[in-house]
């Protein structure tokens, strides 16, 4: 299972857009993809509700520092790729996600 985190301490840098494009392309190729929406604004979750789902892609929202590792453990063996969409902040969740990424 590949884990990719998109992080930047600045909001509005295109992290969610890049995460969405990557996740949709991997799902379109037939891979099972989970996107972890770690942004309190939940823009990825909103985009997901309005399309870009062919059955191989799903989004988990409300992921926090205390739940990130548990989500990743549960996803092992279930998906080929995990995309972590982080908020525009330099915080503990960003550091943890980067540390758990490939």
GROMACS elastic network, one bead per residue, 0.5 to 0.9 nm:
[ bonds ]
;  ai    aj funct       b0    kb
    1    75     6  0.85214   500
    1    76     6  0.64436   500
    1    77     6  0.71702   500
    1    78     6  0.86194   500
    1    79     6  0.66141   500
    1    81     6  0.54139   500
    1    82     6  0.71864   500
    2    79     6  0.88626   500
    2    80     6  0.63562   500
    2    82     6  0.61559   500
    2    83     6  0.83850   500
    2   101     6  0.76617   500
    2   102     6  0.62842   500
    3    72     6  0.87871   500
    3    80     6  0.88387   500
    3    81     6  0.59801   500
    3    83     6  0.60130   500
    3    84     6  0.74433   500
    3    97     6  0.89929   500
    3   100     6  0.74313   500
    3   102     6  0.54046   500
    4    19     6  0.88718   500
    4    81     6  0.77262   500
    4    82     6  0.62275   500
    4    84     6  0.60772   500
    4    85     6  0.87591   500
    4    97     6  0.86996   500
    4    98     6  0.82096   500
    4   100     6  0.88529   500
    4   101     6  0.55018   500
    4   102     6  0.62598   500
    5    19     6  0.84005   500
    5    82     6  0.83257   500
    5    83     6  0.58630   500
    5    85     6  0.62544   500
    5    86     6  0.72107   500
    5    94     6  0.85400   500
    5    97     6  0.64218   500
    5    98     6  0.61484   500
    5   100     6  0.86914   500
    5   101     6  0.62175   500
    5   102     6  0.84604   500
    6    15     6  0.56396   500
    6    16     6  0.78201   500
    6    18     6  0.78795   500
    6    19     6  0.68168   500
    6    83     6  0.76507   500
    6    84     6  0.62029   500
    6    85     6  0.54790   500
    6    86     6  0.61200   500
    6    87     6  0.89354   500
    6    98     6  0.84489   500
    7    10     6  0.86995   500
    7    15     6  0.65925   500
    7    84     6  0.85670   500
    7    85     6  0.72323   500
    7    86     6  0.56022   500
    7    87     6  0.72341   500
    7    88     6  0.71521   500
    7    89     6  0.83215   500
    7    90     6  0.87156   500
    7    94     6  0.68017   500
    7    97     6  0.88634   500
    7    98     6  0.80025   500
    8    11     6  0.72911   500
    8    13     6  0.70965   500
    8    15     6  0.73845   500
    8    86     6  0.79722   500
    8    87     6  0.78023   500
    8    88     6  0.57661   500
    8    89     6  0.70085   500
    8    90     6  0.76377   500
    8    94     6  0.86899   500
    9    13     6  0.87626   500
    9    87     6  0.77726   500
    9    90     6  0.50739   500
    9    91     6  0.86042   500
    9    94     6  0.88249   500
   10    13     6  0.62128   500
   10    87     6  0.84818   500
   10    89     6  0.64141   500
   10    90     6  0.84574   500
   11    14     6  0.80614   500
   11    15     6  0.83902   500
   11    87     6  0.70328   500
   11    89     6  0.72330   500
   12    15     6  0.75036   500
   12    16     6  0.86787   500
   12    88     6  0.73689   500
   13    16     6  0.84780   500
   13    17     6  0.89485   500
   13    88     6  0.80148   500
   14    17     6  0.51874   500
   14    18     6  0.60529   500
   14    19     6  0.84867   500
   15    18     6  0.52213   500
   15    19     6  0.60443   500
   15    20     6  0.85526   500
   15    85     6  0.66709   500
   15    86     6  0.74405   500
   15    87     6  0.82915   500
   15    88     6  0.84186   500
   16    20     6  0.60118   500
   16    21     6  0.85614   500
   16    37     6  0.88353   500
   16    43     6  0.72486   500
   16    44     6  0.61453   500
   16    85     6  0.59905   500
   16    86     6  0.79046   500
   16    87     6  0.87563   500
   17    20     6  0.51423   500
   17    21     6  0.61911   500
   17    22     6  0.85899   500
   17    44     6  0.81823   500
   18    21     6  0.52063   500
   18    22     6  0.60933   500
   18    23     6  0.84857   500
   19    22     6  0.52241   500
   19    23     6  0.59905   500
   19    24     6  0.84745   500
   19    35     6  0.79637   500
   19    44     6  0.83161   500
   19    83     6  0.65292   500
   19    84     6  0.75665   500
   19    85     6  0.62781   500
   20    23     6  0.51742   500
   20    24     6  0.59869   500
   20    25     6  0.84835   500
   20    35     6  0.83580   500
   20    44     6  0.71190   500
   20    47     6  0.81863   500
   20    48     6  0.84047   500
   20    52     6  0.83575   500
   20    83     6  0.87310   500
   20    85     6  0.87550   500
   21    24     6  0.52672   500
   21    25     6  0.61261   500
   21    26     6  0.86410   500
   22    25     6  0.52745   500
   22    26     6  0.62169   500
   22    27     6  0.86042   500
   22    83     6  0.81798   500
   23    26     6  0.52531   500
   23    27     6  0.61201   500
   23    28     6  0.84960   500
   23    33     6  0.63580   500
   23    34     6  0.77951   500
   23    35     6  0.72053   500
   23    57     6  0.72815   500
   23    81     6  0.82368   500
   23    82     6  0.83902   500
   23    83     6  0.68401   500
   24    27     6  0.50858   500
   24    28     6  0.59437   500
   24    29     6  0.86235   500
   24    33     6  0.83381   500
   24    52     6  0.62683   500
   24    53     6  0.74838   500
   24    54     6  0.85643   500
   24    56     6  0.89055   500
   24    57     6  0.72895   500
   25    29     6  0.63066   500
   25    30     6  0.88765   500
   26    29     6  0.51821   500
   26    30     6  0.67336   500
   26    31     6  0.56494   500
   26    32     6  0.76424   500
   26    33     6  0.70094   500
   26    56     6  0.87973   500
   26    57     6  0.87235   500
   26    81     6  0.80613   500
   27    30     6  0.51325   500
   27    32     6  0.58939   500
   27    33     6  0.60522   500
   27    53     6  0.81476   500
   27    54     6  0.72205   500
   27    55     6  0.80781   500
   27    56     6  0.52969   500
   27    57     6  0.58632   500
   28    31     6  0.73039   500
   28    53     6  0.89293   500
   28    54     6  0.72578   500
   28    56     6  0.78277   500
   28    57     6  0.89329   500
   30    56     6  0.68524   500
   31    56     6  0.64570   500
   31    57     6  0.83403   500
   31    79     6  0.74515   500
   31    80     6  0.61004   500
   31    81     6  0.74864   500
   32    55     6  0.83295   500
   32    57     6  0.59947   500
   32    58     6  0.84846   500
   32    78     6  0.76525   500
   32    80     6  0.54730   500
   32    81     6  0.66238   500
   32    82     6  0.88322   500
   33    56     6  0.60851   500
   33    58     6  0.65962   500
   33    59     6  0.85875   500
   33    78     6  0.89068   500
   33    79     6  0.55816   500
   33    80     6  0.61757   500
   33    82     6  0.58350   500
   33    83     6  0.74777   500
   34    56     6  0.84004   500
   34    57     6  0.58703   500
   34    58     6  0.51448   500
   34    59     6  0.57436   500
   34    60     6  0.73937   500
   34    75     6  0.79502   500
   34    79     6  0.66989   500
   34    80     6  0.83907   500
   34    81     6  0.64071   500
   34    83     6  0.62896   500
   34    84     6  0.84564   500
   35    44     6  0.83317   500
   35    45     6  0.89976   500
   35    57     6  0.76461   500
   35    58     6  0.62908   500
   35    60     6  0.62575   500
   35    61     6  0.84246   500
   35    81     6  0.84227   500
   35    82     6  0.57089   500
   35    84     6  0.57659   500
   35    85     6  0.70515   500
   36    39     6  0.89763   500
   36    44     6  0.87472   500
   36    58     6  0.87628   500
   36    59     6  0.58803   500
   36    61     6  0.61686   500
   36    62     6  0.81696   500
   36    63     6  0.64673   500
   36    68     6  0.83938   500
   36    71     6  0.84545   500
   36    82     6  0.72497   500
   36    83     6  0.62252   500
   36    85     6  0.60562   500
   36    86     6  0.83431   500
   37    40     6  0.81324   500
   37    42     6  0.62951   500
   37    43     6  0.80868   500
   37    44     6  0.62039   500
   37    45     6  0.67759   500
   37    59     6  0.67927   500
   37    60     6  0.59237   500
   37    62     6  0.63904   500
   37    63     6  0.61363   500
   37    83     6  0.86130   500
   37    84     6  0.63927   500
   37    85     6  0.51597   500
   37    86     6  0.67585   500
   37    87     6  0.85970   500
   38    41     6  0.86927   500
   38    42     6  0.74053   500
   38    60     6  0.86026   500
   38    61     6  0.65808   500
   38    62     6  0.59632   500
   38    64     6  0.62335   500
   38    65     6  0.87723   500
   38    68     6  0.87290   500
   38    84     6  0.70578   500
   38    85     6  0.57952   500
   38    87     6  0.63018   500
   38    93     6  0.81776   500
   39    42     6  0.53263   500
   39    43     6  0.74821   500
   39    44     6  0.82235   500
   39    61     6  0.80919   500
   39    62     6  0.74106   500
   39    63     6  0.79301   500
   39    64     6  0.88058   500
   39    85     6  0.68399   500
   39    86     6  0.53684   500
   39    88     6  0.78512   500
   40    43     6  0.84007   500
   40    61     6  0.85941   500
   40    62     6  0.68625   500
   40    63     6  0.87565   500
   40    87     6  0.71349   500
   41    44     6  0.85226   500
   41    45     6  0.89830   500
   41    87     6  0.80995   500
   42    45     6  0.52597   500
   42    46     6  0.64721   500
   42    47     6  0.88670   500
   42    61     6  0.67079   500
   42    62     6  0.75730   500
   43    46     6  0.50289   500
   43    47     6  0.62192   500
   43    48     6  0.85731   500
   44    47     6  0.50972   500
   44    48     6  0.61015   500
   44    49     6  0.87040   500
   44    59     6  0.77744   500
   44    61     6  0.82543   500
   44    85     6  0.76519   500
   45    48     6  0.50623   500
   45    49     6  0.63626   500
   45    50     6  0.89727   500
   45    59     6  0.63947   500
   45    60     6  0.76201   500
   45    61     6  0.63609   500
   46    49     6  0.52501   500
   46    50     6  0.67234   500
   47    50     6  0.52971   500
   47    51     6  0.67337   500
   47    52     6  0.77844   500
   48    51     6  0.55503   500
   48    52     6  0.60862   500
   48    53     6  0.69723   500
   48    58     6  0.78849   500
   48    59     6  0.71378   500
   49    52     6  0.81841   500
   49    53     6  0.84849   500
   50    53     6  0.87650   500
   51    54     6  0.86785   500
   52    57     6  0.81312   500
   53    56     6  0.70728   500
   53    57     6  0.58028   500
   53    58     6  0.74424   500
   54    57     6  0.66393   500
   55    58     6  0.76314   500
   56    79     6  0.87570   500
   60    63     6  0.70015   500
   60    71     6  0.87787   500
   63    66     6  0.81378   500
   63    67     6  0.60580   500
   63    68     6  0.59988   500
   63    71     6  0.81513   500
   64    67     6  0.53055   500
   64    68     6  0.58819   500
   64    93     6  0.68007   500
   65    68     6  0.56012   500
   65    69     6  0.79894   500
   65    92     6  0.70413   500
   65    94     6  0.85985   500
   65    96     6  0.73608   500
   65    97     6  0.85318   500
   66    69     6  0.74642   500
   66    70     6  0.81607   500
   66    93     6  0.86864   500
   67    70     6  0.53480   500
   67    71     6  0.62483   500
   67    72     6  0.88029   500
   68    71     6  0.52434   500
   68    72     6  0.63488   500
   68    73     6  0.87716   500
   68    93     6  0.82655   500
   68    96     6  0.83573   500
   68    97     6  0.76714   500
   69    72     6  0.51378   500
   69    73     6  0.62163   500
   69    74     6  0.87304   500
   69    96     6  0.88193   500
   69    97     6  0.87391   500
   69   100     6  0.82685   500
   70    73     6  0.51033   500
   70    74     6  0.62610   500
   70    75     6  0.86508   500
   71    74     6  0.52217   500
   71    75     6  0.62123   500
   71    76     6  0.88456   500
   72    75     6  0.51097   500
   72    76     6  0.63517   500
   72    82     6  0.80530   500
   73    76     6  0.54473   500
   73    77     6  0.89500   500
   74    77     6  0.81352   500
   74    78     6  0.77799   500
   75    78     6  0.51139   500
   75    79     6  0.61995   500
   75    80     6  0.89939   500
   75    82     6  0.81810   500
   76    79     6  0.66173   500
   76    80     6  0.82590   500
   77    80     6  0.74768   500
   79    82     6  0.72219   500
   84    97     6  0.73639   500
   84   101     6  0.87494   500
   86    89     6  0.80590   500
   86    93     6  0.80140   500
   86    94     6  0.65743   500
   86    97     6  0.82943   500
   87    90     6  0.84736   500
   87    93     6  0.89720   500
   87    94     6  0.78875   500
   89    94     6  0.75021   500
   90    93     6  0.82221   500
   90    94     6  0.63034   500
   90    95     6  0.77422   500
   91    94     6  0.54659   500
   91    95     6  0.65682   500
   91    96     6  0.88361   500
   92    95     6  0.51123   500
   92    96     6  0.60747   500
   92    97     6  0.85676   500
   93    96     6  0.50655   500
   93    97     6  0.60371   500
   93    98     6  0.85206   500
   94    97     6  0.52207   500
   94    98     6  0.61562   500
   94    99     6  0.85342   500
   95    98     6  0.52639   500
   95    99     6  0.61345   500
   95   100     6  0.87350   500
   96    99     6  0.50672   500
   96   100     6  0.62770   500
   96   101     6  0.87100   500
   97   100     6  0.51480   500
   97   101     6  0.61565   500
   98   101     6  0.51321   500
   98   102     6  0.81864   500
   99   102     6  0.82615   500
